[in-house]
Amino acid sequence: MERGLYIAASGMLAEQVRQDQIANDLANASTPGYKPDRAAQESFDEMLLHNSSTGAAIGSMSMGTAIAELRTDLSQAPLSQTGNPLDLALSGPGFFAVSTTQGTRYTRDGQFTTDANGQLVTTTGFVVHGTNGKPITITDPSNVTVAPDGTVTSAGKTCGTIAVVSLANAVKQGDTLFSGNPGAKPAGTDIEQGYLEGSGVEPARAMVDMIVSLRAYEATQRVLHAIDDTLDEATSRVGSTTS
């Protein structure tokens, strides 16, 4: 393959991945507990060029670029007051643990409610873990108090303590769920009742990033067309003679 075409095409593919990542972030700009991604870019190994007749080294040429990985920004987003007693936000590092059909997952999204059995669950129906690994059953959902340490009290009765864990090697599983290696509750982390952590997406920054990425895509696209036109012209002149 003509190296110029390969380099331009690899740049377009990298920007396409970046566009998809930014679009997903923007779609979750109002999702509580959502953590944005950042596309990490890397260059392919450079190729050493040699003179075809003498074999002397000319120099090196990059073979293009690619997205190495998507890194999730786990920084805490601002908390907003909702007044809902079952809306809980983590002030500090850490995650809530929930049971999903794929096993235990972890989230910063504290939009909780109760199911038909009175168990504390997420809005998607995943059961929230207590510190003993069991569900927390609330006797009176209209009268709930959650202490900063996660102790849940309903109608004067202690229902359990919400588990908060640290998470190593966190990997995003969907929009607000993560997998990873859980550990002890991080020091200095409290639960704020009646609050939700907002999305970590900054819409203005995301829009600027999208425009920059689109311009880069268009630039490499023009390079691709220029190389293609040059090759087409060279091919059309093969075997031609001038008087």
Secondary structure, DSSP 8 states (H G I E B T S, - for coil): --HHHHHHHHHHHHHHHHHHHHHHHHHTTT-TT---EEEEEEE---EEEE-TTT--EEEEE---EEEEEEEE------EEE---TTBEEEESS-EEEEEETTEEEEES--BEEE-TT-BEEETT--EEBBTTSSB-B-S-TTSEEE-TT-EEEETTEEEEEB-EEEEEEEEE-SSSEEEEEEES--TT-EEEETEEE--S--HHHHHHHHHHHHHHHHHHHHHHHHHHHHHHHHHHTTT----
